[in-house]
Amino acid sequence: VRRWFMFNDDPRHLQLRKLVAPLFTEERVDETRPFIESTAAELVHEVGNTFDVMSGLAIPLSGRVICHVLGLPTDIAPRLRSWTQDIDALLVADYLPQARERGEHAIQEITEAVESTLRGGAAAHTGIGLLHQAFRAGEIEWEDVLSTASLLVHAGFETTSTFIGKAVRAAIHTGTWQQLTTLDDAGTAVEELLRFDTSVQQVARVAREPV
C-alpha cells in the first residue's frame, strides 16, 4: 500500500492519478450508468417486507460495478468485502502481526486476480487494461500496475458500499426518506448526503512546509 498514489506526493501521485482519471470522467460514468441501473434493479427486484441494505444492495452492487469498471471477472465480487476489511485493518493497525498478515494476504489475492485477468486479455478501455498499456509503454513499473489496481479495488468498493448504507441511514434518521423517494432527480440529494456523512472520515496528511 505504500505504492498507492494516495500515499505519494507529486510527481508520482499526479502521474498515476492522471493515468486512471479517464475511468471516472462524466462521459465514462454515463456509459456505465445502464450497467449500474440494471444491476441495482436486479438486486431489489424481489425485495419483501424487510431488506438488508448492506448485504442485499450496497455490497453486491459496489462489488459488481468496480469489477465492471476495472475489467475483473464478476465472480470475484463476493470476495471484495473480506479483502477490503482486511486491508482496512492493515491501514490502521499494521503494528499488529495478525492485521498485517491478513492485509498482505488480501492484497496478494487481489494481485493474483489482476494477473489472471491480464493473462486472459484485459480490454483496453478497462482499468486493468489502461494500467497494462502504461506499463508496456514504459510509463510505469509493473509494481505500479498491481498496487494501483489494488487501490482502485479497495477504494472503489469500500467508499461506495459504505456510502450507500450511510445515505439510507441518514435519510431515515433525519426524517427525509419519504421526501427523497418522490424526487425526479436525486443528484442534489446524493451530493448533500456525501457532504453530510461521507465514507472517508479522516485522511492523514503531513505538511512539508509552513502553511
ChimeraX commands (.cxc) that place a marker at each C-alpha (Angstrom):
marker #1 position 0.00,0.00,0.00 radius 0.5
marker #1 position 2.99,2.32,0.28 radius 0.5
marker #1 position 2.88,2.50,-3.54 radius 0.5
marker #1 position -0.77,3.65,-3.59 radius 0.5
marker #1 position -0.74,7.12,-5.13 radius 0.5
marker #1 position -2.90,8.47,-2.28 radius 0.5
marker #1 position 0.17,8.00,-0.06 radius 0.5
marker #1 position 2.59,9.60,-2.52 radius 0.5
marker #1 position 3.39,13.19,-3.43 radius 0.5
marker #1 position 3.91,14.61,-6.91 radius 0.5
marker #1 position 5.17,13.87,-9.46 radius 0.5
marker #1 position 4.35,10.20,-8.81 radius 0.5
marker #1 position 0.92,10.97,-7.38 radius 0.5
marker #1 position -0.12,13.09,-10.36 radius 0.5
marker #1 position 1.24,10.59,-12.89 radius 0.5
marker #1 position -0.75,7.66,-11.54 radius 0.5
marker #1 position -3.85,9.70,-10.75 radius 0.5
marker #1 position -3.98,11.08,-14.31 radius 0.5
marker #1 position -3.48,7.59,-15.66 radius 0.5
marker #1 position -6.70,6.25,-14.13 radius 0.5
marker #1 position -8.68,9.51,-14.33 radius 0.5
marker #1 position -10.28,8.55,-17.70 radius 0.5
marker #1 position -12.15,5.77,-15.88 radius 0.5
marker #1 position -14.14,8.34,-13.92 radius 0.5
marker #1 position -14.95,11.10,-16.38 radius 0.5
marker #1 position -18.56,12.19,-16.71 radius 0.5
marker #1 position -18.71,10.51,-20.12 radius 0.5
marker #1 position -17.45,7.18,-18.78 radius 0.5
marker #1 position -19.82,7.32,-15.84 radius 0.5
marker #1 position -22.71,7.91,-18.23 radius 0.5
marker #1 position -21.60,4.88,-20.26 radius 0.5
marker #1 position -21.54,2.78,-17.09 radius 0.5
marker #1 position -24.92,4.03,-15.85 radius 0.5
marker #1 position -27.06,1.40,-17.66 radius 0.5
marker #1 position -24.98,-1.40,-16.11 radius 0.5
marker #1 position -25.31,0.15,-12.66 radius 0.5
marker #1 position -29.05,0.69,-13.00 radius 0.5
marker #1 position -29.75,-2.80,-14.32 radius 0.5
marker #1 position -27.65,-4.36,-11.57 radius 0.5
marker #1 position -29.42,-2.33,-8.88 radius 0.5
marker #1 position -32.82,-3.23,-10.36 radius 0.5
marker #1 position -31.88,-6.91,-10.33 radius 0.5
marker #1 position -30.83,-6.76,-6.68 radius 0.5
marker #1 position -34.02,-5.08,-5.45 radius 0.5
marker #1 position -36.42,-6.94,-7.76 radius 0.5
marker #1 position -37.57,-9.46,-5.16 radius 0.5
marker #1 position -37.46,-7.26,-2.07 radius 0.5
marker #1 position -40.02,-8.29,0.54 radius 0.5
marker #1 position -41.25,-6.55,3.68 radius 0.5
marker #1 position -37.74,-6.49,5.13 radius 0.5
marker #1 position -34.50,-5.77,3.35 radius 0.5
marker #1 position -30.89,-5.58,4.48 radius 0.5
marker #1 position -29.48,-2.60,2.62 radius 0.5
marker #1 position -25.84,-3.62,3.06 radius 0.5
marker #1 position -25.90,-7.33,2.21 radius 0.5
marker #1 position -28.80,-7.04,-0.24 radius 0.5
marker #1 position -27.76,-3.97,-2.20 radius 0.5
marker #1 position -24.71,-1.93,-1.17 radius 0.5
marker #1 position -22.14,-4.72,-1.02 radius 0.5
marker #1 position -23.08,-6.72,-4.14 radius 0.5
marker #1 position -23.77,-3.59,-6.22 radius 0.5
marker #1 position -20.47,-1.94,-5.34 radius 0.5
marker #1 position -18.54,-5.15,-5.93 radius 0.5
marker #1 position -20.04,-5.81,-9.35 radius 0.5
marker #1 position -19.63,-2.22,-10.50 radius 0.5
marker #1 position -15.96,-1.86,-9.56 radius 0.5
marker #1 position -15.23,-5.23,-11.20 radius 0.5
marker #1 position -17.01,-3.98,-14.33 radius 0.5
marker #1 position -15.03,-0.71,-14.36 radius 0.5
marker #1 position -11.68,-2.41,-13.80 radius 0.5
marker #1 position -12.36,-5.38,-16.09 radius 0.5
marker #1 position -12.13,-8.01,-13.36 radius 0.5
marker #1 position -14.32,-11.13,-13.54 radius 0.5
marker #1 position -17.63,-10.72,-11.71 radius 0.5
marker #1 position -17.15,-13.97,-9.80 radius 0.5
marker #1 position -14.62,-12.26,-7.53 radius 0.5
marker #1 position -17.10,-9.55,-6.49 radius 0.5
marker #1 position -18.33,-11.51,-3.44 radius 0.5
marker #1 position -14.75,-11.62,-2.13 radius 0.5
marker #1 position -14.25,-7.87,-2.14 radius 0.5
marker #1 position -15.84,-7.27,1.25 radius 0.5
marker #1 position -13.46,-9.54,3.13 radius 0.5
marker #1 position -10.49,-8.19,1.16 radius 0.5
marker #1 position -11.30,-4.57,1.96 radius 0.5
marker #1 position -11.96,-5.30,5.63 radius 0.5
marker #1 position -8.55,-6.95,5.93 radius 0.5
marker #1 position -6.85,-4.08,4.10 radius 0.5
marker #1 position -8.65,-1.58,6.35 radius 0.5
marker #1 position -7.20,-3.37,9.38 radius 0.5
marker #1 position -3.75,-3.21,7.80 radius 0.5
marker #1 position -4.07,0.52,7.17 radius 0.5
marker #1 position -4.97,1.36,10.77 radius 0.5
marker #1 position -3.11,-1.34,12.73 radius 0.5
marker #1 position -0.11,-2.54,10.73 radius 0.5
marker #1 position 1.78,-2.89,14.05 radius 0.5
marker #1 position -0.37,-5.94,14.84 radius 0.5
marker #1 position 1.07,-9.12,13.25 radius 0.5
marker #1 position -2.37,-10.62,12.59 radius 0.5
marker #1 position -3.67,-7.46,10.91 radius 0.5
marker #1 position -0.53,-7.19,8.80 radius 0.5
marker #1 position -0.72,-10.85,7.76 radius 0.5
marker #1 position -4.39,-10.69,6.79 radius 0.5
marker #1 position -3.98,-7.40,4.95 radius 0.5
marker #1 position -0.98,-8.57,2.97 radius 0.5
marker #1 position -2.80,-11.81,2.11 radius 0.5
marker #1 position -5.79,-9.81,0.81 radius 0.5
marker #1 position -3.54,-7.66,-1.37 radius 0.5
marker #1 position -1.83,-10.80,-2.67 radius 0.5
marker #1 position -5.19,-12.27,-3.68 radius 0.5
marker #1 position -6.13,-9.06,-5.49 radius 0.5
marker #1 position -2.75,-9.20,-7.24 radius 0.5
marker #1 position -3.42,-12.77,-8.37 radius 0.5
marker #1 position -6.85,-11.76,-9.70 radius 0.5
marker #1 position -5.29,-8.89,-11.68 radius 0.5
marker #1 position -2.55,-11.09,-13.11 radius 0.5
marker #1 position -5.09,-13.75,-14.06 radius 0.5
marker #1 position -7.20,-11.12,-15.83 radius 0.5
marker #1 position -4.18,-9.90,-17.79 radius 0.5
marker #1 position -3.27,-13.43,-18.84 radius 0.5
marker #1 position -6.79,-13.79,-20.20 radius 0.5
marker #1 position -6.54,-10.49,-22.08 radius 0.5
marker #1 position -7.86,-7.33,-20.42 radius 0.5
marker #1 position -9.96,-4.97,-22.55 radius 0.5
marker #1 position -8.05,-1.78,-23.35 radius 0.5
marker #1 position -10.78,0.53,-22.01 radius 0.5
marker #1 position -10.91,-1.08,-18.56 radius 0.5
marker #1 position -8.86,-0.04,-15.56 radius 0.5
marker #1 position -6.63,-3.10,-15.76 radius 0.5
marker #1 position -6.22,-2.54,-19.48 radius 0.5
marker #1 position -5.18,1.11,-19.04 radius 0.5
marker #1 position -2.60,0.20,-16.41 radius 0.5
marker #1 position -1.20,-2.59,-18.57 radius 0.5
marker #1 position -0.90,-0.26,-21.58 radius 0.5
marker #1 position 1.01,2.26,-19.48 radius 0.5
marker #1 position 3.38,-0.45,-18.29 radius 0.5
marker #1 position 4.02,-1.70,-21.83 radius 0.5
marker #1 position 4.71,1.89,-22.91 radius 0.5
marker #1 position 7.33,2.19,-20.16 radius 0.5
marker #1 position 5.39,4.87,-18.28 radius 0.5
marker #1 position 5.06,2.91,-15.02 radius 0.5
marker #1 position 6.64,-0.10,-13.36 radius 0.5
marker #1 position 4.95,-3.49,-13.03 radius 0.5
marker #1 position 4.52,-2.96,-9.27 radius 0.5
marker #1 position 2.54,0.20,-10.10 radius 0.5
marker #1 position 0.08,-1.85,-12.15 radius 0.5
marker #1 position -0.61,-4.15,-9.22 radius 0.5
marker #1 position -0.61,-1.52,-6.48 radius 0.5
marker #1 position -2.85,0.90,-8.36 radius 0.5
marker #1 position -5.27,-1.90,-9.21 radius 0.5
marker #1 position -5.47,-2.89,-5.54 radius 0.5
marker #1 position -6.07,0.76,-4.57 radius 0.5
marker #1 position -8.95,1.04,-7.06 radius 0.5
marker #1 position -10.46,-2.24,-5.88 radius 0.5
marker #1 position -10.31,-1.16,-2.25 radius 0.5
marker #1 position -11.35,2.46,-2.66 radius 0.5
marker #1 position -13.98,1.78,-5.31 radius 0.5
marker #1 position -15.71,-0.89,-3.26 radius 0.5
marker #1 position -15.28,0.41,0.28 radius 0.5
marker #1 position -16.30,4.02,-0.21 radius 0.5
marker #1 position -19.31,3.21,-2.39 radius 0.5
marker #1 position -20.78,0.38,-0.32 radius 0.5
marker #1 position -20.27,2.34,2.91 radius 0.5
marker #1 position -21.85,5.47,1.45 radius 0.5
marker #1 position -25.00,3.66,0.32 radius 0.5
marker #1 position -25.54,2.38,3.85 radius 0.5
marker #1 position -24.76,5.75,5.41 radius 0.5
marker #1 position -27.07,7.56,2.99 radius 0.5
marker #1 position -30.06,5.32,3.75 radius 0.5
marker #1 position -29.43,5.58,7.49 radius 0.5
marker #1 position -29.08,9.37,7.35 radius 0.5
marker #1 position -32.26,9.76,5.30 radius 0.5
marker #1 position -34.25,7.62,7.72 radius 0.5
marker #1 position -32.83,9.16,10.90 radius 0.5
marker #1 position -33.38,12.73,9.67 radius 0.5
marker #1 position -36.96,12.01,8.61 radius 0.5
marker #1 position -36.33,12.81,4.95 radius 0.5
marker #1 position -36.70,9.31,3.45 radius 0.5
marker #1 position -40.23,9.83,2.11 radius 0.5
marker #1 position -39.28,13.20,0.64 radius 0.5
marker #1 position -36.28,11.71,-1.15 radius 0.5
marker #1 position -38.33,8.92,-2.73 radius 0.5
marker #1 position -40.50,11.49,-4.52 radius 0.5
marker #1 position -37.63,13.32,-6.25 radius 0.5
marker #1 position -37.37,13.07,-10.02 radius 0.5
marker #1 position -33.61,13.69,-9.81 radius 0.5
marker #1 position -31.81,12.64,-6.63 radius 0.5
marker #1 position -28.45,14.05,-7.74 radius 0.5
marker #1 position -28.54,17.05,-5.42 radius 0.5
marker #1 position -29.62,14.85,-2.52 radius 0.5
marker #1 position -26.73,12.49,-3.16 radius 0.5
marker #1 position -24.25,15.38,-3.15 radius 0.5
marker #1 position -25.63,16.62,0.15 radius 0.5
marker #1 position -25.59,13.14,1.71 radius 0.5
marker #1 position -21.95,12.78,0.63 radius 0.5
marker #1 position -21.18,16.03,2.44 radius 0.5
marker #1 position -23.34,15.21,5.48 radius 0.5
marker #1 position -21.81,11.81,6.35 radius 0.5
marker #1 position -19.19,10.74,3.87 radius 0.5
marker #1 position -17.41,7.39,3.77 radius 0.5
marker #1 position -13.88,8.63,4.42 radius 0.5
marker #1 position -13.85,10.48,7.74 radius 0.5
marker #1 position -10.12,11.13,8.03 radius 0.5
marker #1 position -7.03,11.00,5.83 radius 0.5
marker #1 position -3.68,11.69,7.46 radius 0.5
marker #1 position -1.51,14.38,5.89 radius 0.5
marker #1 position 1.80,15.87,6.96 radius 0.5
marker #1 position 2.66,19.43,5.95 radius 0.5
marker #1 position 6.05,19.61,4.23 radius 0.5
marker #1 position 6.39,23.37,4.83 radius 0.5
marker #1 position 4.64,26.03,6.93 radius 0.5
marker #1 position 1.14,26.85,5.73 radius 0.5
marker link #1:1,2 radius 0.2
marker link #1:2,3 radius 0.2
marker link #1:3,4 radius 0.2
marker link #1:4,5 radius 0.2
marker link #1:5,6 radius 0.2
marker link #1:6,7 radius 0.2
marker link #1:7,8 radius 0.2
marker link #1:8,9 radius 0.2
marker link #1:9,10 radius 0.2
marker link #1:10,11 radius 0.2
marker link #1:11,12 radius 0.2
marker link #1:12,13 radius 0.2
marker link #1:13,14 radius 0.2
marker link #1:14,15 radius 0.2
marker link #1:15,16 radius 0.2
marker link #1:16,17 radius 0.2
marker link #1:17,18 radius 0.2
marker link #1:18,19 radius 0.2
marker link #1:19,20 radius 0.2
marker link #1:20,21 radius 0.2
marker link #1:21,22 radius 0.2
marker link #1:22,23 radius 0.2
marker link #1:23,24 radius 0.2
marker link #1:24,25 radius 0.2
marker link #1:25,26 radius 0.2
marker link #1:26,27 radius 0.2
marker link #1:27,28 radius 0.2
marker link #1:28,29 radius 0.2
marker link #1:29,30 radius 0.2
marker link #1:30,31 radius 0.2
marker link #1:31,32 radius 0.2
marker link #1:32,33 radius 0.2
marker link #1:33,34 radius 0.2
marker link #1:34,35 radius 0.2
marker link #1:35,36 radius 0.2
marker link #1:36,37 radius 0.2
marker link #1:37,38 radius 0.2
marker link #1:38,39 radius 0.2
marker link #1:39,40 radius 0.2
marker link #1:40,41 radius 0.2
marker link #1:41,42 radius 0.2
marker link #1:42,43 radius 0.2
marker link #1:43,44 radius 0.2
marker link #1:44,45 radius 0.2
marker link #1:45,46 radius 0.2
marker link #1:46,47 radius 0.2
marker link #1:47,48 radius 0.2
marker link #1:48,49 radius 0.2
marker link #1:49,50 radius 0.2
marker link #1:50,51 radius 0.2
marker link #1:51,52 radius 0.2
marker link #1:52,53 radius 0.2
marker link #1:53,54 radius 0.2
marker link #1:54,55 radius 0.2
marker link #1:55,56 radius 0.2
marker link #1:56,57 radius 0.2
marker link #1:57,58 radius 0.2
marker link #1:58,59 radius 0.2
marker link #1:59,60 radius 0.2
marker link #1:60,61 radius 0.2
marker link #1:61,62 radius 0.2
marker link #1:62,63 radius 0.2
marker link #1:63,64 radius 0.2
marker link #1:64,65 radius 0.2
marker link #1:65,66 radius 0.2
marker link #1:66,67 radius 0.2
marker link #1:67,68 radius 0.2
marker link #1:68,69 radius 0.2
marker link #1:69,70 radius 0.2
marker link #1:70,71 radius 0.2
marker link #1:71,72 radius 0.2
marker link #1:72,73 radius 0.2
marker link #1:73,74 radius 0.2
marker link #1:74,75 radius 0.2
marker link #1:75,76 radius 0.2
marker link #1:76,77 radius 0.2
marker link #1:77,78 radius 0.2
marker link #1:78,79 radius 0.2
marker link #1:79,80 radius 0.2
marker link #1:80,81 radius 0.2
marker link #1:81,82 radius 0.2
marker link #1:82,83 radius 0.2
marker link #1:83,84 radius 0.2
marker link #1:84,85 radius 0.2
marker link #1:85,86 radius 0.2
marker link #1:86,87 radius 0.2
marker link #1:87,88 radius 0.2
marker link #1:88,89 radius 0.2
marker link #1:89,90 radius 0.2
marker link #1:90,91 radius 0.2
marker link #1:91,92 radius 0.2
marker link #1:92,93 radius 0.2
marker link #1:93,94 radius 0.2
marker link #1:94,95 radius 0.2
marker link #1:95,96 radius 0.2
marker link #1:96,97 radius 0.2
marker link #1:97,98 radius 0.2
marker link #1:98,99 radius 0.2
marker link #1:99,100 radius 0.2
marker link #1:100,101 radius 0.2
marker link #1:101,102 radius 0.2
marker link #1:102,103 radius 0.2
marker link #1:103,104 radius 0.2
marker link #1:104,105 radius 0.2
marker link #1:105,106 radius 0.2
marker link #1:106,107 radius 0.2
marker link #1:107,108 radius 0.2
marker link #1:108,109 radius 0.2
marker link #1:109,110 radius 0.2
marker link #1:110,111 radius 0.2
marker link #1:111,112 radius 0.2
marker link #1:112,113 radius 0.2
marker link #1:113,114 radius 0.2
marker link #1:114,115 radius 0.2
marker link #1:115,116 radius 0.2
marker link #1:116,117 radius 0.2
marker link #1:117,118 radius 0.2
marker link #1:118,119 radius 0.2
marker link #1:119,120 radius 0.2
marker link #1:120,121 radius 0.2
marker link #1:121,122 radius 0.2
marker link #1:122,123 radius 0.2
marker link #1:123,124 radius 0.2
marker link #1:124,125 radius 0.2
marker link #1:125,126 radius 0.2
marker link #1:126,127 radius 0.2
marker link #1:127,128 radius 0.2
marker link #1:128,129 radius 0.2
marker link #1:129,130 radius 0.2
marker link #1:130,131 radius 0.2
marker link #1:131,132 radius 0.2
marker link #1:132,133 radius 0.2
marker link #1:133,134 radius 0.2
marker link #1:134,135 radius 0.2
marker link #1:135,136 radius 0.2
marker link #1:136,137 radius 0.2
marker link #1:137,138 radius 0.2
marker link #1:138,139 radius 0.2
marker link #1:139,140 radius 0.2
marker link #1:140,141 radius 0.2
marker link #1:141,142 radius 0.2
marker link #1:142,143 radius 0.2
marker link #1:143,144 radius 0.2
marker link #1:144,145 radius 0.2
marker link #1:145,146 radius 0.2
marker link #1:146,147 radius 0.2
marker link #1:147,148 radius 0.2
marker link #1:148,149 radius 0.2
marker link #1:149,150 radius 0.2
marker link #1:150,151 radius 0.2
marker link #1:151,152 radius 0.2
marker link #1:152,153 radius 0.2
marker link #1:153,154 radius 0.2
marker link #1:154,155 radius 0.2
marker link #1:155,156 radius 0.2
marker link #1:156,157 radius 0.2
marker link #1:157,158 radius 0.2
marker link #1:158,159 radius 0.2
marker link #1:159,160 radius 0.2
marker link #1:160,161 radius 0.2
marker link #1:161,162 radius 0.2
marker link #1:162,163 radius 0.2
marker link #1:163,164 radius 0.2
marker link #1:164,165 radius 0.2
marker link #1:165,166 radius 0.2
marker link #1:166,167 radius 0.2
marker link #1:167,168 radius 0.2
marker link #1:168,169 radius 0.2
marker link #1:169,170 radius 0.2
marker link #1:170,171 radius 0.2
marker link #1:171,172 radius 0.2
marker link #1:172,173 radius 0.2
marker link #1:173,174 radius 0.2
marker link #1:174,175 radius 0.2
marker link #1:175,176 radius 0.2
marker link #1:176,177 radius 0.2
marker link #1:177,178 radius 0.2
marker link #1:178,179 radius 0.2
marker link #1:179,180 radius 0.2
marker link #1:180,181 radius 0.2
marker link #1:181,182 radius 0.2
marker link #1:182,183 radius 0.2
marker link #1:183,184 radius 0.2
marker link #1:184,185 radius 0.2
marker link #1:185,186 radius 0.2
marker link #1:186,187 radius 0.2
marker link #1:187,188 radius 0.2
marker link #1:188,189 radius 0.2
marker link #1:189,190 radius 0.2
marker link #1:190,191 radius 0.2
marker link #1:191,192 radius 0.2
marker link #1:192,193 radius 0.2
marker link #1:193,194 radius 0.2
marker link #1:194,195 radius 0.2
marker link #1:195,196 radius 0.2
marker link #1:196,197 radius 0.2
marker link #1:197,198 radius 0.2
marker link #1:198,199 radius 0.2
marker link #1:199,200 radius 0.2
marker link #1:200,201 radius 0.2
marker link #1:201,202 radius 0.2
marker link #1:202,203 radius 0.2
marker link #1:203,204 radius 0.2
marker link #1:204,205 radius 0.2
marker link #1:205,206 radius 0.2
marker link #1:206,207 radius 0.2
marker link #1:207,208 radius 0.2
marker link #1:208,209 radius 0.2
marker link #1:209,210 radius 0.2
marker link #1:210,211 radius 0.2
view
